[in-house]
C-alpha cells in the first residue's frame, strides 16, 4: 500500500440514512478538501477537531450538498496522519458525487482496511488493536463487544509486552555472559532466569487455554436441534427465539431443509439450526433434509437431542442418539406439559433437561445448561484476558514451546548460544501477535478482511 497518497472512502455503510461520512487521510488532504468546501463563515486554516458548516461544490462550482467539515491534524487522528471528514446527507447518489469530486482531484479510493493499516504503520495502534476494530464492528453480543473493546484498549497488548519484557531481561543476562565464555553463569542468576521464564510459560498457557471460550464469544456458537419427526424441534426453536419463525404442525416431516436463526444465550452469540426429523423415508426431499442434518453435526458446537416426553422411546430416538453420540449433546425431553410416558434409558441421561415449548417451561434451565456445556470454566474472572483469534493462539503456543525448550536446555547446561536462540524465537513469536515481526503477507491477509473505509 502506498502511504504517500491521499486516500478516501465512505466511513459509513452504503444505503440511505440521515448522514454519511466520507473520510480522507494523508499529507495535504486538508488543502485538497478546502478547494471544494465553501464555509458559511470564512477562515484561512481550519482549527483541528472543530466542525465547520458549509457547502461542497465540484470543480465546476456546482453545489453537491450542504455539509459539515472537520479537520483532524495528525498525530491526533485515527491514522495518525492529517484526516478530513465530510459529513453529508446519507443518500447513495450524494456519497457517489462527493467521492467523484475528490477522486477527480487526485485522491485515491482506499483499499479495504487501509485506514487501519496506516494507523498500525504509524504506531497509532498495534496489530492486536487493529484486529479488535474489526471484531468490535462485527460483535454480536455484549460479551463479544466487551472482549473486542478490551483488546482495542490494549489489555492483550499490555500483557504480551509484559511477557516480552521479562523474556528480554533474561536474554540480556544470557547475552552478557556469552561475552565471557571462561566464566560460568552464577547459580542465583540461573535460578532467577528459570523462575521468570517458567512464570511466563504458566501465564501464556493460561491465555492459550482461554481460546476455546474466547472463540465462542467472538465467532459464535452453532447449536443443532436434532431428533425424530414431530418431536418438537421447530416448537423449541420458536420458543427460544420468542417468535414464530418455524412452521409448526401435527404433520410429521414439516421441516425439510435446515432453518437457521441467530440469538444470544448468556452472552454467547448462537446460530440455532432446526433440522429435518431423523428417520428413514422414501420422500427424496425429506431424505435430502436428513442428509443435510447429518452433515451439520460435525461442524456444530453443541447438539440438542430432542426426545418426546409424551411417548415411549423408540428405534428412531436411538437412531438419532447414535448419530450424535460422538459429539457434545444435551438430551431435551419435550412436551413436559403433557402426561409423561417416557422412561428414559440410561444412554440418554448424561445431561437431561425437561421443557414445554408451549408453556415456556424449562427454557431458562435449558439456556443455562447450554451455556455450562459450552463454557467449561464458568468461574473465570470476568476481567481475565480471553484469546479470540486462532492466529494469536498459534503464535502464543509457538512462544511457549520455545520457552519450554529453553528451560530444558538450561537444566541440561547447554551452551548459552542455544539458550539465547530459544529466547529470541519466543520473542519473534510474540512479536508476530502485536505486529512487530509479522510478515507482509500476513499483514495483507489481516487488513484485506476489513471493510472499505476502516
C-alpha positions as CSV (number, residue, x, y, z in Angstrom):
1,X,0.0,0.0,0.0
2,X,1.3,3.5,-0.9
3,X,1.4,5.5,2.3
4,X,2.1,8.8,0.4
5,X,-1.3,9.0,-1.4
6,X,-4.3,10.8,-0.1
7,X,-6.9,8.1,0.3
8,X,-10.7,8.5,0.5
9,X,-13.6,6.2,1.3
10,X,-17.0,6.3,3.0
11,X,-16.7,5.6,6.7
12,X,-20.4,4.8,7.0
13,X,-22.1,1.7,5.4
14,X,-23.8,2.0,2.0
15,X,-27.5,2.7,1.8
16,X,-29.8,5.6,2.7
17,X,-29.6,7.4,6.0
18,X,-29.7,10.8,7.7
19,X,-25.9,11.3,7.5
20,X,-23.0,9.8,5.6
21,X,-19.3,10.4,6.4
22,X,-16.6,10.5,3.8
23,X,-13.0,10.3,5.2
24,X,-9.8,11.5,3.6
25,X,-6.3,10.8,5.1
26,X,-2.8,11.7,4.0
27,X,-0.5,14.6,3.8
28,X,-2.2,17.6,2.1
29,X,-5.7,16.3,2.4
30,X,-6.9,19.4,4.2
31,X,-5.7,21.6,1.3
32,X,-7.4,19.3,-1.2
33,X,-10.7,19.4,0.8
34,X,-10.6,23.2,1.1
35,X,-10.6,23.5,-2.7
36,X,-14.2,22.3,-2.8
37,X,-15.5,23.3,0.7
38,X,-17.2,26.7,0.9
39,X,-17.7,27.5,4.6
40,X,-20.6,29.6,5.9
41,X,-18.1,31.7,7.7
42,X,-14.7,32.1,6.0
43,X,-11.4,31.0,7.6
44,X,-7.8,30.7,6.5
45,X,-7.0,27.4,8.0
46,X,-9.3,25.1,10.0
47,X,-8.8,24.5,13.7
48,X,-8.2,20.9,14.4
49,X,-11.1,18.8,15.7
50,X,-13.7,21.6,15.0
51,X,-16.8,21.2,12.9
52,X,-17.5,23.8,10.2
53,X,-20.7,24.2,8.3
54,X,-20.7,24.9,4.6
55,X,-21.3,23.6,1.1
56,X,-19.4,21.2,-1.1
57,X,-19.1,22.2,-4.7
58,X,-17.5,20.3,-7.6
59,X,-14.7,21.6,-9.9
60,X,-17.3,23.4,-12.0
61,X,-18.6,25.3,-8.9
62,X,-21.9,23.3,-8.9
63,X,-23.2,22.6,-5.4
64,X,-23.1,19.0,-4.4
65,X,-24.5,19.1,-0.9
66,X,-24.8,21.1,2.3
67,X,-22.1,19.5,4.6
68,X,-20.2,19.6,7.9
69,X,-16.4,19.7,7.6
70,X,-13.9,18.6,10.2
71,X,-10.1,18.5,10.1
72,X,-8.1,16.3,12.5
73,X,-4.4,17.1,12.5
74,X,-2.0,14.2,12.8
75,X,-1.0,12.6,15.0
76,X,-4.2,13.2,16.9
77,X,-6.3,11.3,14.4
78,X,-7.2,7.7,13.7
79,X,-4.5,7.2,11.2
80,X,-2.0,9.5,13.0
81,X,-2.0,11.5,9.7
82,X,-3.9,14.6,8.7
83,X,-7.5,13.5,8.3
84,X,-10.6,15.3,6.9
85,X,-14.2,14.1,7.2
86,X,-17.0,15.4,5.1
87,X,-20.4,14.8,6.8
88,X,-23.1,14.9,4.1
89,X,-26.6,13.7,3.7
90,X,-26.8,9.9,3.6
91,X,-28.0,9.2,0.1
92,X,-26.1,6.9,-2.2
93,X,-26.1,9.4,-5.0
94,X,-24.8,12.1,-2.8
95,X,-22.0,9.9,-1.5
96,X,-21.1,8.9,-5.0
97,X,-20.9,12.6,-6.1
98,X,-18.7,13.6,-3.1
99,X,-16.3,10.7,-3.8
100,X,-16.2,11.7,-7.5
101,X,-15.2,15.3,-6.6
102,X,-12.1,14.2,-4.7
103,X,-11.2,11.2,-6.9
104,X,-11.1,13.6,-9.9
105,X,-8.9,15.9,-7.9
106,X,-6.2,13.3,-7.3
107,X,-7.3,11.3,-4.2
108,X,-7.3,7.5,-4.4
109,X,-10.1,5.2,-3.2
110,X,-8.8,3.4,-0.1
111,X,-8.4,-0.3,-0.2
112,X,-10.1,-2.5,2.5
113,X,-8.6,-1.8,5.9
114,X,-6.2,0.8,4.6
115,X,-7.1,3.4,7.2
116,X,-6.5,0.9,10.0
117,X,-3.3,-0.2,8.2
118,X,-2.0,3.4,8.2
119,X,-2.9,3.6,11.9
120,X,-0.8,0.5,12.5
121,X,2.2,1.5,10.4
122,X,2.2,5.0,12.0
123,X,2.3,3.5,15.5
124,X,-1.2,4.7,16.5
125,X,-2.3,1.1,17.3
126,X,-0.6,-2.3,17.3
127,X,-1.8,-5.3,15.3
128,X,-4.0,-6.8,18.1
129,X,-5.8,-3.4,18.4
130,X,-6.2,-3.3,14.6
131,X,-7.8,-6.7,14.6
132,X,-10.0,-5.6,17.6
133,X,-11.5,-2.9,15.4
134,X,-12.9,-5.5,13.0
135,X,-14.1,-7.6,15.9
136,X,-15.8,-4.6,17.5
137,X,-17.7,-3.8,14.3
138,X,-18.9,-7.4,13.9
139,X,-19.6,-8.0,17.6
140,X,-23.0,-9.9,18.0
141,X,-23.4,-9.8,21.8
142,X,-22.5,-7.6,24.8
143,X,-19.8,-10.1,25.7
144,X,-18.1,-10.2,22.3
145,X,-18.4,-6.4,22.2
146,X,-16.7,-6.2,25.7
147,X,-13.9,-8.6,24.6
148,X,-13.2,-6.6,21.4
149,X,-13.2,-3.3,23.4
150,X,-10.8,-4.6,26.0
151,X,-8.4,-5.7,23.2
152,X,-8.8,-2.3,21.5
153,X,-7.9,-0.7,24.8
154,X,-4.7,-2.6,24.8
155,X,-5.3,-5.2,27.6
156,X,-3.9,-8.1,25.4
157,X,-1.0,-5.9,24.1
158,X,0.0,-4.9,27.7
159,X,0.0,-8.5,28.8
160,X,2.1,-9.6,25.9
161,X,4.5,-6.7,26.3
162,X,5.0,-7.6,29.9
163,X,5.9,-11.2,29.0
164,X,8.2,-9.9,26.2
165,X,10.0,-7.6,28.7
166,X,10.6,-10.5,31.1
167,X,12.0,-12.6,28.3
168,X,14.2,-9.7,27.0
169,X,15.6,-9.2,30.5
170,X,16.6,-12.9,30.6
171,X,18.0,-12.7,27.1
172,X,20.1,-9.6,28.1
173,X,21.7,-11.6,31.0
174,X,22.4,-14.6,28.8
175,X,24.0,-12.4,26.1
176,X,26.1,-10.6,28.6
177,X,27.6,-13.9,29.8
178,X,28.1,-15.1,26.2
179,X,30.9,-12.4,26.1
180,X,32.7,-14.1,29.0
181,X,32.9,-17.8,27.9
182,X,35.5,-18.6,30.5
183,X,33.1,-17.8,33.4
184,X,30.1,-19.7,34.5
185,X,26.7,-18.1,34.8
186,X,26.1,-17.6,38.6
187,X,23.7,-20.0,40.2
188,X,21.5,-17.2,41.5
189,X,21.1,-15.7,38.0
190,X,20.2,-19.2,36.6
191,X,17.6,-19.6,39.3
192,X,16.2,-16.1,38.7
193,X,16.1,-16.6,34.9
194,X,14.4,-20.0,35.2
195,X,11.8,-18.8,37.6
196,X,11.0,-15.8,35.4
197,X,10.6,-17.9,32.2
198,X,8.6,-20.6,34.0
199,X,6.2,-17.9,35.2
200,X,5.8,-16.6,31.7
201,X,5.1,-20.1,30.4
202,X,2.3,-20.6,33.0
203,X,0.7,-17.3,32.2
204,X,0.9,-17.8,28.5
205,X,-0.6,-21.3,28.8
206,X,-3.5,-19.9,30.8
207,X,-4.0,-17.4,28.0
208,X,-3.9,-20.2,25.4
209,X,-6.4,-22.3,27.3
210,X,-8.8,-19.3,27.1
211,X,-9.1,-19.5,23.3
212,X,-11.9,-22.1,23.2
213,X,-14.1,-19.8,25.3
214,X,-13.0,-16.6,23.6
215,X,-13.6,-18.1,20.2
216,X,-17.2,-19.0,21.1
217,X,-17.9,-15.4,22.3
218,X,-16.2,-13.9,19.3
219,X,-17.3,-16.2,16.4
220,X,-20.5,-17.5,18.0
221,X,-21.9,-21.0,18.6
222,X,-23.6,-23.4,16.2
223,X,-26.4,-25.2,18.1
224,X,-28.1,-28.0,16.2
225,X,-31.7,-29.3,17.0
226,X,-31.8,-33.0,16.3
227,X,-34.4,-35.7,16.8
228,X,-37.1,-37.8,15.1
229,X,-40.0,-36.1,13.3
230,X,-42.7,-34.3,15.3
231,X,-40.6,-34.3,18.5
232,X,-40.9,-30.6,18.9
233,X,-37.7,-29.2,17.3
234,X,-39.5,-26.3,15.5
235,X,-41.6,-25.5,18.6
236,X,-38.5,-25.3,20.7
237,X,-36.8,-23.1,18.2
238,X,-39.7,-20.7,18.2
239,X,-39.8,-20.7,22.0
240,X,-36.1,-19.9,22.3
241,X,-36.4,-17.2,19.7
242,X,-39.5,-15.7,21.2
243,X,-41.2,-15.6,17.8
244,X,-43.0,-17.9,15.3
245,X,-40.1,-18.4,13.0
246,X,-40.5,-22.1,12.1
247,X,-43.7,-23.7,10.8
248,X,-45.3,-26.0,13.5
249,X,-48.0,-28.6,12.6
250,X,-49.0,-32.0,13.8
251,X,-47.9,-33.4,10.4
252,X,-44.6,-35.3,10.7
253,X,-41.8,-34.1,8.5
254,X,-42.9,-30.5,8.2
255,X,-39.3,-29.3,8.3
256,X,-37.5,-30.5,5.2
257,X,-34.5,-28.1,5.0
258,X,-32.1,-26.5,7.5
259,X,-33.6,-23.4,9.1
260,X,-31.1,-21.1,10.8
261,X,-31.7,-18.1,13.1
262,X,-29.5,-16.1,15.5
263,X,-30.0,-15.3,19.2
264,X,-27.9,-14.6,22.2
265,X,-27.8,-17.0,25.2
266,X,-26.0,-15.7,28.4
267,X,-23.7,-13.5,26.2
268,X,-23.0,-16.2,23.6
269,X,-24.0,-15.4,20.0
270,X,-25.8,-18.6,18.9
271,X,-26.7,-19.8,15.5
272,X,-29.7,-22.0,16.1
273,X,-30.2,-24.7,13.4
274,X,-33.5,-26.6,13.0
275,X,-33.2,-29.8,11.1
276,X,-35.4,-32.4,9.3
277,X,-36.6,-35.2,11.5
278,X,-34.2,-38.1,11.6
279,X,-35.9,-41.2,10.1
280,X,-35.8,-43.4,7.1
281,X,-38.0,-42.0,4.3
282,X,-38.9,-42.7,0.7
283,X,-39.6,-39.0,0.1
284,X,-36.5,-37.6,-1.8
285,X,-36.9,-34.1,-0.4
286,X,-37.1,-35.4,3.2
287,X,-34.2,-37.7,2.6
288,X,-32.1,-34.7,1.4
289,X,-33.1,-32.8,4.5
290,X,-32.0,-35.7,6.8
291,X,-28.7,-35.9,4.9
292,X,-28.1,-32.2,5.3
293,X,-28.8,-32.5,9.1
294,X,-26.2,-35.3,9.3
295,X,-23.6,-33.2,7.5
296,X,-24.0,-30.3,10.0
297,X,-23.3,-32.5,13.1
298,X,-19.5,-32.4,12.9
299,X,-19.5,-28.6,12.5
300,X,-21.8,-27.9,15.4
301,X,-20.5,-26.9,18.8
302,X,-23.4,-28.5,20.6
303,X,-26.4,-30.7,19.8
304,X,-29.8,-30.6,21.4
305,X,-31.1,-34.2,21.1
306,X,-34.9,-33.9,21.5
307,X,-37.0,-36.8,22.9
308,X,-40.8,-36.6,23.0
309,X,-41.7,-37.0,26.7
310,X,-45.3,-37.9,25.9
311,X,-44.2,-41.1,24.1
312,X,-42.0,-44.1,24.9
313,X,-38.5,-44.1,23.5
314,X,-38.4,-46.0,20.2
315,X,-35.9,-47.1,17.5
316,X,-36.0,-43.6,15.8
317,X,-34.9,-42.0,19.1
318,X,-32.0,-44.4,19.3
319,X,-31.1,-43.7,15.7
320,X,-30.9,-40.0,16.5
321,X,-28.8,-40.8,19.6
322,X,-26.3,-42.9,17.6
323,X,-25.9,-40.1,15.0
324,X,-24.8,-37.6,17.6
325,X,-23.3,-39.8,20.3
326,X,-19.7,-38.9,19.3
327,X,-20.5,-35.2,19.6
328,X,-21.3,-33.0,22.6
329,X,-25.0,-33.0,23.2
330,X,-27.8,-32.4,25.7
331,X,-30.9,-34.5,25.9
332,X,-34.0,-32.3,25.8
333,X,-37.2,-34.1,26.9
334,X,-40.0,-32.1,25.2
335,X,-43.8,-31.7,25.8
336,X,-43.4,-31.8,29.6
337,X,-46.9,-30.2,29.9
338,X,-48.4,-33.4,28.6
339,X,-48.7,-36.7,30.6
340,X,-45.2,-38.1,30.7
341,X,-45.0,-41.6,29.3
342,X,-41.2,-41.7,28.9
343,X,-38.9,-44.0,30.8
344,X,-35.6,-42.5,29.6
345,X,-32.9,-45.2,29.1
346,X,-29.6,-44.6,30.8
347,X,-27.9,-44.0,27.4
348,X,-29.8,-40.6,27.1
349,X,-29.4,-39.4,30.7
350,X,-26.0,-37.8,31.0
351,X,-27.4,-34.3,30.7
352,X,-31.2,-34.0,30.6
353,X,-33.5,-31.0,30.6
354,X,-37.3,-31.2,30.6
355,X,-39.1,-28.4,28.7
356,X,-42.5,-27.4,27.5
357,X,-42.3,-25.1,24.5
358,X,-46.0,-24.4,24.6
359,X,-45.9,-23.2,28.2
360,X,-42.3,-21.9,28.0
361,X,-41.3,-24.1,31.0
362,X,-37.8,-25.2,31.5
363,X,-36.3,-22.8,28.9
364,X,-34.2,-20.9,31.4
365,X,-32.7,-24.1,32.7
366,X,-32.0,-25.2,29.2
367,X,-30.3,-21.9,28.4
368,X,-28.1,-22.3,31.5
369,X,-27.3,-25.9,30.6
370,X,-26.3,-24.8,27.1
371,X,-24.0,-22.2,28.5
372,X,-22.4,-24.5,31.0
373,X,-21.9,-27.2,28.3
374,X,-20.0,-24.7,26.1
375,X,-18.2,-22.6,28.7
376,X,-16.3,-25.1,30.7
377,X,-14.8,-22.7,33.2
378,X,-17.8,-20.6,34.3
379,X,-15.8,-19.4,37.3
380,X,-13.3,-17.5,35.2
381,X,-12.6,-13.9,36.3
382,X,-14.7,-11.5,34.2
383,X,-11.6,-9.3,33.8
384,X,-9.2,-12.0,32.6
385,X,-7.9,-11.9,29.1
386,X,-9.5,-14.3,26.5
387,X,-7.8,-15.1,23.3
388,X,-10.4,-14.8,20.4
389,X,-8.1,-15.3,17.4
390,X,-6.6,-18.6,16.2
391,X,-3.6,-16.6,14.9
392,X,-2.9,-15.4,18.4
393,X,-3.3,-18.9,19.8
394,X,-0.9,-20.4,17.3
395,X,1.8,-17.7,17.9
396,X,1.5,-17.9,21.7
397,X,1.8,-21.7,21.5
398,X,4.9,-21.4,19.4
399,X,6.4,-19.0,22.0
400,X,5.6,-21.4,24.9
401,X,7.3,-24.3,23.0
402,X,10.4,-22.1,22.6
403,X,10.4,-21.2,26.3
404,X,9.9,-24.8,27.4
405,X,12.8,-25.8,25.2
406,X,14.9,-23.0,26.8
407,X,14.1,-24.3,30.3
408,X,15.0,-27.9,29.3
409,X,18.3,-26.6,27.7
410,X,19.0,-24.5,30.8
411,X,18.5,-27.5,33.1
412,X,20.8,-29.5,30.8
413,X,23.5,-26.8,31.0
414,X,23.6,-26.4,27.2
415,X,25.6,-23.7,25.5
416,X,24.4,-20.1,26.2
417,X,24.1,-19.6,22.4
418,X,21.4,-22.2,22.2
419,X,19.6,-20.6,25.2
420,X,19.7,-17.2,23.5
421,X,18.3,-18.6,20.3
422,X,15.3,-20.1,22.1
423,X,14.5,-16.8,23.8
424,X,14.9,-14.8,20.5
425,X,12.5,-17.2,18.8
426,X,10.0,-16.8,21.6
427,X,10.2,-13.0,21.2
428,X,9.7,-13.3,17.5
429,X,6.6,-15.4,18.0
430,X,5.0,-13.0,20.5
431,X,6.1,-10.1,18.2
432,X,4.0,-11.7,15.5
433,X,0.9,-11.2,17.6
434,X,1.5,-7.5,18.2
435,X,2.8,-6.9,14.7
436,X,6.5,-6.2,15.3
437,X,7.7,-9.3,13.5
438,X,4.6,-10.0,11.3
439,X,5.4,-10.7,7.7
440,X,3.9,-8.5,4.9
441,X,1.8,-11.5,3.6
442,X,0.1,-11.9,7.0
443,X,-0.5,-8.2,7.3
444,X,-2.1,-8.1,3.8
445,X,-4.3,-11.0,4.7
446,X,-5.4,-9.4,8.0
447,X,-6.2,-6.0,6.6
448,X,-7.8,-7.3,3.4
449,X,-10.7,-8.7,5.6
450,X,-11.6,-5.2,6.8
451,X,-14.3,-3.2,5.1
452,X,-13.5,-0.2,2.9
453,X,-13.5,2.9,5.0
454,X,-12.0,1.3,8.1
